[in-house]
Amino acid sequence: MSDETGTPGTPEGPAGGPRPEPLRFFGTSWVHHDDGYALRRAGVAIGSLAAAVVSCLVLRFAFQGIRIAGTGTFVTVLIVAMFAVCTALAFGNTWGGFGKRPDPQRQSSLRGLLAIGFVGILLAYFLRSLTEAPGERLHREEYETARAEHAARTTRRSGNPAKKKRRR
């Protein structure tokens, strides 16, 4: 498909209606599951899982460095707990963001926590990509609603409105 500007591969809505919002890594291939959608989903799943595994290995080296530094058990437990809590919160925040639009102000206030819990974000992407493109359900609902609203606005009435009987 192409839009009126001649850009190939961009699905267009009915009669120039709403266009689907592109998803990260998927573009607009999520609309009709075309253009390598299955391969992209597999790539996102494998890539996010591989990144999570590599990240855990890097964190393991960091914890070994803390242990070698001799900071003590309390500091080590505190750091492990911090990463565990931040990872869980980042996972929950990312997973919830697949179902509803996140509040930008809340996202900016959680930026540091999400950076520390990056493993949770990677795991959320991995688990979601097993069933659909991350964020696909939300974007599909919004796109279908926009298409239905556009169709309702652009449907023609039957009959001549000038001949309409007026009630007194």
N, C-alpha and C positions, 0 to 999 in steps of 0.2 A: 504494500500500500504506500501511497505517498500523499502528502498534504498539498495544499495549493501552492506552496513555495517550491514543490518538487523534491522535497527531502524524502528519500526512500526509507521505508521501514517504520514510519511514524503512523500508527493507526489514528484514524480520525473518527470523530463522532458523527452521528447522523446530521447531514446537511451542514457540515462545518461546525458542529456542536462542540461540546467539551472534549478536551484531549486528556488522555490518561497521564498521570504524573509519573515520571520515570523513577524506578527504584535503583538504589545503589547496586552495582554489579549486573543488573538485569535490564536497565533501560525500560522500554515499554514492552518487552517480550512477555511479560507476565499477563498481559491482556488476553492473548490467544494462545499462550504457551508455545510460541514459535521462535524461530531465530536462535536455536540453540539453548532454549530454556532449561531443558533437562540437564544438559552438560554444565550450564552455569550453576544450577542448583547443586549438582554434584561437586563442582569446583569450590563453591562457597562452603559446603559441608566439610570437604577434605581440607581446604585451606584454613578454616577456622579451627578445626580440631588439631591440625598440625601446629598452628600458631599457639594454641592453648598448651599443647605438650611442650613445645620449645620454651614458652613462658614459664611453665612450671619448673623446667630444668634450670633456667636462669635464676628463678627464685630460690631453688635448692642451693645453688652456688652462693647466693647472697646469704642464706641462713648459715651455710658452712663458714662463710667469712665472719659472720657475727659470733659464731661459736669459737672460732680460732682467736678472735679478738678478746675473748674472755670477759664479755660484758656481764655474764651471769644468767642464771635461769630466769629471773624475773623479766629482764629485758627481752630475752628470746621468746618467752611466753606472750609477752605484750605485743611483740611484732607479729607473731603467728596469729594471735587473736585479731589484731588490726587487719591483716590481710584476709583472714577468713570472713570477718564481718563485712569488710568493703567488697569482697567478691560476691557475697550473698546479696548485698544491697544492689550492687551493679547488675547482677543477674536479674533480680526482681524488677528493677527499673527498666532494663532493656526489654525484658519479656513483656512487661506491661505496655511499653511503647509500641509493640507490634499490634496492639489492639485498639489503642486510642492515641490521639495526637498528644505528645508530651508538652507540658507548659514550658516555654522557653526560659522564663525567669527561674523556674525550679531547676531546669537543666543546668543553667549557668551557676546556680548555687551548689549543685552537686558535682561540678566538674572535677574537683580534686578527689572526691571520693570515688568517682567513676574511673579516674586515672589509676588510682591505687588498686581498684578491683577489676582491672582489665581482663583478667582470666574469666570472670563471670560474664562479661560482655561476649567474649569469644565463645564460651559454652552456650550462651543463649542463641547466638547466631547458628551454631552447629545444630542444636536441637530443633530450632525452627526450620532450618533448611532441609531437614529430613521430611517434612510434610508439605512445605510451601516456601516460596521466596519470602524472606523475612520482611514483614510489613505488607504482604500481598493482600491479605484479607481486608485490612483497613482501607487500603487504596482501592480495592475492588468495590467495597461498599460505597465509598465516596464517589467513585466513578459511575457506578450504576445509578446512584441517587441523582447525580448531576445530569446523566443522560435522560433519566425519567423526567426530571424537571424541565430540561430543554425540550423534550418531546411534547410535554404538556403545554409549554409556551408557544410552540411552533405549529401545533395542529390547527387545521382550518376548521372553522365552524360550518355546519351544514345550513343551507338556506341563506336567505338574504336578510341581514339584520335590519334593513330599512323597512321591510314589510312586517316586522315583529309587532304583534298586538301589544298595546300598552294597557296596563291595568290602572284602574282609577281608584 
